[in-house]
Amino acid sequence: MSKSNNVYKDAYNRCLRLLDETRSLPSEPELGALLGVSRTTVRSILTRMEETGLIAWNKRAKTVLRDPRPDDFFPEEETDTLAEIIERSFMRRLLASGAEAGMQINELELAREIGVGTTSVREFLIRFSRFGLIEKRRNSHWVLKGFTRAFALELTEIREMFEMRSAAAFAALPQDSPVWADLDRLEEEHRLLASEIATRFNEFSELDERFHRLIHRASHNRFIVDFYDVIAMIFHYHYQWNKAQERERNEVAVGEHLAYIEALKSRDLGKVDAACRKHLKSARQTLLTSIPESRPQKS
């Protein structure tokens, strides 16, 4: 599935919900700004709505003909949020370019490449810049500052503090909390991946992100959850910069996850603490190993 299809399907579903709520649609430029997508994507959305009998579209006039039905929506598993699409495209661009310090990033080019509005890309870059990895320059340009060992150490220190707290909160959740069913499903996925690790080891990153995100949500702390978005993005993509012994690393990590899950289910805070510390120590070493001792800054 192409990036443009992801953008289109997500925006289409959001436009259907907008139609259901407001019974009217604004102009194409306004709709593009509201959905955070390009005018071309807006026109594709309106065309499909017209073809499926949702609206009558004649130049600027858009007349609602019927309410959206469940089968009008694209399946949820076929869509990503706009933030996820921008994040993935941004990180892939960094990886393709070697992610070297001094690398130039043009928000207009990035928005055009993804097929979204520049405002959405700018908001993402501003949010990402809070952590000192990129810096704003004039004329919609940004520069990559570089990912150093010092930054990685600071990042892992904060991650460990947040996750230790979140893991303890997770273990204290009542038995009827829906997170335990989520944990059961993740455990099944881990066991299946472990049994097929030889051919599926490169699928671990996505499973790792979902597992740790579930734990952090147990904190019920908006700042921890928000910060984990940045942690996950950096850990998830930075691992890809060093493919050495990837299978072995991921096989060890899957085993550590399963021990971590067992500890959480035991509700024994001592076991949870030990399993969490062991896994985070391995994650820290994996991240540090992927970073050269020094990266020269470009002028």
C-alpha positions as CSV (number, residue, x, y, z in Angstrom):
1,M,0.0,0.0,0.0
2,S,1.5,3.3,-1.0
3,K,1.9,6.3,1.3
4,S,-0.7,8.3,-0.8
5,N,-3.3,5.5,-0.3
6,N,-2.7,5.6,3.4
7,V,-3.2,9.4,3.4
8,Y,-6.2,9.2,1.2
9,K,-8.0,6.4,3.2
10,D,-7.4,8.1,6.5
11,A,-8.6,11.4,5.2
12,Y,-11.6,9.9,3.5
13,N,-12.8,8.2,6.8
14,R,-12.3,11.5,8.7
15,C,-14.3,13.3,6.0
16,L,-17.1,10.8,6.3
17,R,-17.3,11.5,10.1
18,L,-17.3,15.2,9.4
19,L,-20.1,14.7,6.9
20,D,-22.1,12.7,9.5
21,E,-21.6,15.4,12.1
22,T,-22.1,18.6,10.1
23,R,-24.3,17.6,7.2
24,S,-22.3,19.9,5.0
25,L,-18.8,20.3,3.6
26,P,-16.7,23.5,3.3
27,S,-14.8,24.6,0.2
28,E,-12.0,22.5,-1.2
29,P,-9.2,24.7,0.4
30,E,-11.0,24.7,3.7
31,L,-11.5,21.0,3.6
32,G,-7.9,20.4,2.8
33,A,-6.8,22.6,5.7
34,L,-9.3,20.8,8.0
35,L,-8.1,17.3,7.0
36,G,-4.4,18.3,6.6
37,V,-4.2,17.0,3.1
38,S,-3.5,18.4,-0.4
39,R,-6.1,19.7,-2.7
40,T,-5.6,16.7,-5.0
41,T,-6.5,14.4,-2.2
42,V,-9.6,16.4,-1.4
43,R,-10.8,16.1,-5.0
44,S,-10.2,12.3,-4.9
45,I,-12.3,12.2,-1.7
46,L,-15.1,14.3,-3.2
47,T,-15.1,12.2,-6.4
48,R,-15.5,8.9,-4.4
49,M,-18.3,10.4,-2.3
50,E,-20.1,11.5,-5.5
51,E,-19.6,8.0,-7.1
52,T,-21.0,6.3,-4.0
53,G,-24.1,8.5,-3.9
54,L,-23.1,10.4,-0.7
55,I,-23.1,13.8,-2.3
56,A,-24.0,15.6,-5.5
57,W,-20.9,17.7,-6.5
58,N,-21.2,20.5,-9.0
59,K,-18.2,22.8,-8.8
60,R,-18.4,24.6,-5.4
61,A,-21.8,23.2,-4.5
62,K,-21.8,19.9,-2.5
63,T,-25.3,18.6,-1.7
64,V,-25.5,15.8,0.9
65,L,-27.7,13.0,-0.5
66,R,-27.5,10.4,2.3
67,D,-25.9,9.5,5.6
68,P,-22.7,7.6,5.6
69,R,-23.0,3.8,6.3
70,P,-20.5,1.6,8.0
71,D,-19.6,0.0,4.7
72,D,-18.6,3.5,3.3
73,F,-15.6,3.5,5.6
74,F,-12.3,2.0,4.7
75,P,-11.4,-0.8,7.3
76,E,-9.5,0.6,10.2
77,E,-6.6,-1.8,9.6
78,E,-6.1,-0.2,6.2
79,T,-5.6,3.3,7.5
80,D,-3.0,5.1,9.6
81,T,-3.4,8.4,11.4
82,L,-2.0,11.4,9.6
83,A,0.6,11.7,12.4
84,E,1.7,8.2,11.8
85,I,2.0,8.7,8.1
86,I,4.1,11.9,8.5
87,E,6.3,10.2,11.1
88,R,6.9,7.2,9.0
89,S,7.7,9.2,5.9
90,F,10.0,11.6,7.8
91,M,12.0,8.7,9.4
92,R,12.3,6.8,6.1
93,R,13.7,9.9,4.5
94,L,16.3,10.2,7.3
95,L,17.2,6.6,6.9
96,A,17.5,6.8,3.1
97,S,19.8,9.8,3.5
98,G,22.0,8.2,6.2
99,A,20.6,10.6,8.8
100,E,23.9,12.6,9.0
101,A,24.2,15.7,11.0
102,G,23.7,18.8,8.8
103,M,21.2,17.1,6.5
104,Q,18.6,19.6,5.1
105,I,14.9,19.0,5.4
106,N,12.4,21.0,3.4
107,E,8.9,20.9,4.8
108,L,7.3,21.9,1.5
109,E,9.1,19.0,-0.3
110,L,8.2,16.6,2.5
111,A,4.5,17.6,2.4
112,R,4.4,17.2,-1.4
113,E,6.1,13.8,-1.2
114,I,3.6,12.5,1.3
115,G,0.6,14.2,-0.2
116,V,-0.4,16.2,2.9
117,G,-0.7,19.8,3.9
118,T,2.4,21.8,4.9
119,T,0.8,22.8,8.2
120,S,0.6,19.2,9.3
121,V,4.2,18.6,8.4
122,R,5.3,21.8,10.1
123,E,3.4,20.8,13.3
124,F,5.2,17.4,13.3
125,L,8.6,19.0,12.8
126,I,8.0,21.6,15.6
127,R,7.0,18.8,18.0
128,F,10.1,16.8,17.0
129,S,12.4,19.8,17.4
130,R,11.6,20.1,21.1
131,F,14.1,17.3,21.7
132,G,17.0,19.1,20.0
133,L,17.4,16.7,17.0
134,I,16.4,19.2,14.3
135,E,16.5,22.9,14.2
136,K,14.4,25.4,12.3
137,R,16.0,27.6,9.6
138,R,14.6,30.2,7.3
139,N,12.3,29.6,4.3
140,S,10.7,26.4,5.5
141,H,14.0,24.6,5.9
142,W,15.2,22.5,8.9
143,V,18.6,21.0,9.6
144,L,19.3,17.7,11.4
145,K,21.5,18.2,14.4
146,G,22.7,14.6,14.7
147,F,22.0,11.8,17.1
148,T,24.9,11.5,19.6
149,R,25.7,9.1,22.3
150,A,25.2,11.8,24.9
151,F,21.6,12.3,23.6
152,A,21.0,8.6,23.6
153,L,22.1,8.3,27.2
154,E,19.8,11.1,28.2
155,L,16.9,9.6,26.3
156,T,17.3,6.1,27.8
157,E,17.6,7.6,31.3
158,I,14.2,9.3,30.9
159,R,12.7,6.2,29.3
160,E,13.8,4.0,32.2
161,M,12.3,6.3,34.8
162,F,9.0,6.5,32.9
163,E,8.7,2.8,32.2
164,M,9.6,1.7,35.7
165,R,6.7,3.8,37.0
166,S,4.4,2.7,34.2
167,A,5.2,-1.0,34.8
168,A,4.4,-0.7,38.5
169,A,1.1,1.0,37.7
170,F,0.3,-1.7,35.1
171,A,0.8,-4.5,37.7
172,A,-1.6,-2.7,40.1
173,L,-4.5,-2.5,37.6
174,P,-7.7,-4.4,38.6
175,Q,-8.2,-7.8,37.1
176,D,-11.2,-6.6,35.1
177,S,-9.2,-3.9,33.3
178,P,-9.2,-4.4,29.5
179,V,-5.4,-4.1,29.3
180,W,-5.0,-7.7,30.6
181,A,-6.8,-9.0,27.5
182,D,-4.5,-6.7,25.4
183,L,-1.5,-8.2,27.2
184,D,-2.8,-11.7,26.5
185,R,-3.0,-11.0,22.8
186,L,0.5,-9.5,22.7
187,E,1.8,-12.6,24.5
188,E,0.3,-14.8,21.8
189,E,1.9,-12.7,19.1
190,H,5.3,-12.9,20.9
191,R,5.1,-16.6,21.2
192,L,4.3,-17.0,17.5
193,L,7.1,-14.6,16.5
194,A,9.5,-16.6,18.7
195,S,8.6,-19.8,16.9
196,E,9.2,-18.2,13.5
197,I,12.0,-15.9,14.4
198,A,14.3,-17.2,11.7
199,T,12.1,-15.7,9.0
200,R,10.2,-13.0,10.8
201,F,12.8,-11.3,13.1
202,N,12.5,-8.0,11.2
203,E,8.8,-7.7,12.4
204,F,9.9,-7.3,16.0
205,S,10.2,-3.5,16.0
206,E,6.5,-3.0,15.4
207,L,5.6,-5.5,18.1
208,D,8.1,-3.9,20.5
209,E,6.5,-0.5,20.0
210,R,2.9,-1.8,20.7
211,F,4.1,-3.7,23.8
212,H,5.8,-0.7,25.4
213,R,3.1,1.7,24.4
214,L,0.6,-0.5,26.2
215,I,2.7,-0.4,29.4
216,H,3.1,3.4,29.2
217,R,-0.6,4.0,28.9
218,A,-1.1,2.4,32.3
219,S,0.6,5.4,33.8
220,H,-2.5,7.5,33.0
221,N,0.0,10.4,32.7
222,R,-0.4,12.4,29.5
223,F,3.2,13.6,29.6
224,I,4.6,10.1,29.8
225,V,2.4,8.9,27.0
226,D,3.2,11.9,24.8
227,F,7.0,11.6,25.4
228,Y,6.8,7.9,24.6
229,D,5.8,8.8,21.0
230,V,9.2,10.3,20.6
231,I,11.0,7.5,22.4
232,A,9.3,4.9,20.2
233,M,10.1,6.7,17.0
234,I,13.7,7.0,17.8
235,F,14.2,3.5,19.1
236,H,12.1,2.0,16.3
237,Y,13.9,3.6,13.5
238,H,17.4,4.0,14.9
239,Y,17.7,0.2,15.3
240,Q,17.4,0.0,11.5
241,W,20.7,2.0,11.1
242,N,22.7,-1.0,12.3
243,K,21.7,-4.4,10.9
244,A,24.5,-6.3,12.5
245,Q,23.2,-9.3,14.4
246,E,19.6,-8.1,14.0
247,R,18.1,-11.6,14.3
248,E,20.1,-12.4,17.4
249,R,19.2,-9.1,19.1
250,N,15.5,-9.5,18.3
251,E,15.4,-13.1,19.5
252,V,16.9,-12.1,22.8
253,A,14.4,-9.1,23.1
254,V,11.4,-11.4,22.4
255,G,12.5,-13.7,25.2
256,E,12.9,-10.7,27.5
257,H,9.4,-9.4,26.6
258,L,7.9,-12.8,27.4
259,A,9.6,-12.8,30.9
260,Y,8.4,-9.2,31.3
261,I,4.8,-10.2,30.5
262,E,5.0,-13.1,32.9
263,A,6.2,-10.8,35.6
264,L,3.4,-8.3,34.9
265,K,0.8,-11.1,35.2
266,S,2.3,-12.2,38.5
267,R,1.6,-8.7,39.9
268,D,4.7,-9.2,42.0
269,L,6.4,-5.8,42.0
270,G,9.8,-7.3,42.7
271,K,9.6,-9.5,39.6
272,V,8.2,-6.7,37.5
273,D,11.0,-4.4,38.6
274,A,13.7,-7.0,37.7
275,A,12.2,-8.0,34.3
276,C,11.8,-4.3,33.4
277,R,15.3,-3.4,34.4
278,K,16.9,-6.3,32.5
279,H,15.0,-5.5,29.3
280,L,15.7,-1.8,29.4
281,K,19.4,-2.4,30.0
282,S,19.5,-4.5,26.8
283,A,17.6,-1.9,24.9
284,R,20.0,0.8,26.1
285,Q,23.0,-1.3,24.9
286,T,21.4,-2.0,21.5
287,L,20.8,1.7,21.0
288,L,24.3,2.7,22.0
289,T,25.9,0.0,19.9
290,S,24.1,1.4,16.8
291,I,25.7,4.9,17.3
292,P,29.3,5.6,16.1
293,E,31.6,7.0,18.7
294,S,31.4,10.4,16.9
295,R,29.7,11.9,14.0
296,P,31.4,14.9,12.5
297,Q,29.1,18.0,12.2
298,K,28.6,19.4,8.7
299,S,29.0,23.1,8.2
